[in-house]
Amino acid sequence: MQKRTLKVALLAVISVILVLGMSSVALADQTWSDLPDTVTAKYGVTDNQVAAISDGYANGLWKPYQSITRVQFTKLAVAAFDIPLAEPATATFTDVPKGSYYFPYVEGAKAAGIINGTTATTFSPNTNITRQQALAIIARYVADAAGYDLVSMYTSEEISGILAHFGDSASISAELREEIAFAFDFGITVGDDYGNLNPLANLTRIQGAVMLIRAQAKVPCNTWNPAHIELVSEDKSENLIGKTKQVTFKVTSADGHPAAGVLVDFDLLFSNYLYVGNISPQAALTDNFGKVTVSLLSAEPGTERISATVNGVGTIYTTAYWLALDEVYLTDPTGKTPDDDSLRLPENNAGDSHEFFARVVVFGPGPLSTSAQDWYNAIAEDALADDDIDAADGVDVGALLSTDLDNKFNYETELLLAEEYDYLPRTLAGIDVEWSIVNIRDDNPATPKVDETIPSVGKITEVQLPGTIAADGQSAVGKTDAAGLSSVTIYSEEIGGTAIEAVATYAENPYPKQLFNHATHDSSSAHYLDWDDQPSQYAT
């Protein structure tokens, strides 16, 4: 299970002055440790799409930024386009002899007309392939499959006009200008952030995979009617907002065999109900197993429904997005958050110890929430009281304090609303909290000649619940108690400031099916009729 990490910076000045901040990040599952969603999402692809055309390394790495050789990219292209392998009696290139691992891939690509040698008899298989060489291979295949003639498709003036998009177009080899113009015209390449193509630069593995995946969507699907589109992933599954959900479909022919190389169209389905989210890509080719995977993502709770179709045959997938907002915040031993700044801005004397508490909770929207600034922030009237903790689910039945910026609802109003609608904050017990003493202020890189760093003073001397403290006293790890509380004791004989960071890491959404958007019950109730786990307290 993936982890969610939340950070709070607690700033102490002179005695101790505390400033609180929060951020949360949800990560999606990934196939290789060095190919996270942050990398694939930048290019608009998924790691499943990458896996469909390539292999990783034995140590769980994919090495996205490693250069790729000519023969390695040829194998990728053959796999991506499902080009038949070939094993002629005589090798075309002397440096890719019959019996070598890459021989059938190179010969298949040569037979398909998508590769050329570096000379009449050699291929230079172990030489790194350049970006323009890779684009030329892709362009030749896509043009042929789509019925275009590269030689007559563009005039020389049109080619120059297309390539003028790139600031370094003069570096493109004369014999590859048609292919590069086609690749840009069809969206197979877009260049870098500075408007350059970098045609002579070595191609990286991730660049090559992305180009091939883009090209797959440009190739026409097979002209036959599929018998069935099967939803491989679990339908009506649940997901968290902000987390990518990957869904797999399988296309089969009339005889029940997987249909490879078939273009599947994906669409969001809308109606009078509240449907949310987006889908990427909007069309993709099935792999050799007849499967294709798409990524879904929503920034708000609700329901997302998509259709997958091929020539009029299709199926529908549905997922519900739940809200799982989490927070680590400053509190005192009772769990109270006072009205004044006595806790946020405490004062302490050098030579005396000071204890700091952080509380970990899950919280969500109240019945009258209307914006992201209007979520309920859970605090406890008496977090340590036995009757405030439900042993069954760890629910803390304390009060609620709004974070609404215009103070539309006061403390008493929100408490009454929470009780009426049975909305309760959830505390998180047994969660690791990592405490660290950090700089009060880091150096500003914009002023390199002046070091503006303000270091903290003091050390961590105790951590609760019992945990571990680093030998230098600059960090510690503790666990939250039943009230979601963790604390450390700071001691310093110096006068100065102390900045403390508390990081809580725990499994995502520890209370599934319980947190959801205020509008969901209004517009999606009919769609949820067959979901027995739909919360009922908001039903209308």
C-alpha angles and dihedrals in degrees: 000000000000121000132235118214124200125187133201123183113211110194121201122189125188098329094006129301116186129206120183130212135165140202133166133195128192118202128204127221116276135195099217127034094228096046105067125171089259088069100041094041090057088065096038096247136106132234088242089060089049091049091052092065104027147039129231130217128276094253093062095263129123098189098218096185097047117113116251127221126233093253094046092053091047089057090049091052093048090051094045095050096035091236112180114252117241133205110184120184091248125043116240093214125040093215093056099052127188110274095033118124095247096041098100092045095051093044092048091051091047092050089051089054097237101115136052130193126247086239132007091273106023135067101187090223097182096048114106111256118235125228093251093050091052092047090050092055091050094045093052093053097044093046092051094045092048094046100251125142107220093196095058102023097092134027118230089254091052091049091051091048093051094046092047085081087079120071090213097045090127088070093062111108113252093232092055101046094102092052095046092048090052092048092053094041090055096045097249090127131021101178126233132307091271096057096258131125097204090210096178096046119107113263116242123219094249092048091051094047092048093050091051093047091050090049092052090067090054094059115092115247122246113281099240135097115251118228096214145003110206124200104227096182121073112273122228091022124160129243141173124250111259093025122110115240116202118207126189129205129187125210119205133186127234091272091053097253123134113267110225125198095020119145112234120197120214125200137176113239118221134182137144090306125088107267122172142176140057137252134225129226104019091205133017142165123251117246126235089284093054091251131130129182130206132186124233125196135174132184093199136046120261139081129311121197124183135180127217115200141174118186093335097315114110153139137217131236126196132193132175120220116215127198117243108172113173134190143188111197142168117266141150130253092277094049092247124140108209124221094236132054096261090111099034092047106030123166127220137174124243109256093035126099121239127197123215126197130201123188125207119209142156114228138173145178124311125227093269099039113137105169145022088264091057102066116127116254111213120226130163128240088204110356094183097053113112094222091057094064123073107208091205098064107359093248114167109211094201129129129287129232120198124233090199106141095219094045091236091161122039127213096267094046093053093046090054092047091049092052094045093052095037091239110158133178117241123225122206117225127190093024120147112243116194112206121196135176107226137174116292086221129007124220116274108240089204090070104045095168093061123058105215096176116136108195124206125247128219138037139252108255102172138021129194135240090035108280141139131292123202116245092248092051092234097114141023141176124220138160131242119249127225090287092053092252129144126172144185133196118227123200129185134165090193125085110237141081136302125207115196129191122200118195122187117195120188145143114291119261102000089185105052121192093014105088121064145143122285092235098048095088092052100056109018104044094105092053091051096054092109095045104093093188095062108126111252104199091086097042116130 
